[in-house]
């Protein structure tokens, strides 16, 4: 039986490329997106099924989970990919409202979606959650002068991704029946960085695809990039 995979923020960028690659290897992909028109176009292009979801709204997330329950009845893999960088402003101009928006979209949404989709994951024989984090949330990498992460100052985004990684490890400890792992896609050319990234979207999705397709024996509570485990 093919795996059924739900991906948030999948109408473009890393989410879309992940959906494309997983469809190619035989997954039944449920393409989650906030924008209905863009989501439907993306799903049609890939042969996936579109499910509307706004990860910042409880009611929307609940409706998406109900949609999947009524149609597929389960998911095997949940990929929490949706996220934002927030406004590009100096640290002096950063506001609490702006940080709250980034944290809600990037961190609270992981809790919101995971909680809603847990019953669907538990209907799988080998459920897995993949949370898209970032090397910008790593203390080790942001202090390594050889890494691009050390050259970036983005407090809200970096803090949100550090939180995503910690959420992942906490969930991994809490749930013995569902695997939770996180991924650093690397500096990939997408809309989030104005396509300034040095990696292609294919390279940026390598680790996501690895976690979505690996054998359950690979383990839980890890964070990897396309080269392997990351220091945190």
ABEGO torsion letter per residue (X at the ends): XBBBBBBBGAABEAAAAAAAAAAAAGBBBBBBBABAAAAAAAAAAAGBBBBBBBAABAAAAAAAAAAAAAAAGBBABBBBABBBAEBBBBAAABBAAAAAAAAAAAAAAAAAAAAAAAAAAAABABBBBBBBBBAAABAAAAABAABAAAABBBAAAAAAAAAAAAAAAAAAAABAABBBBBBBAEBBBBAAAGGABABBAAAAAAAAAAAAABBAAAEBGBBBBAAEBBBX
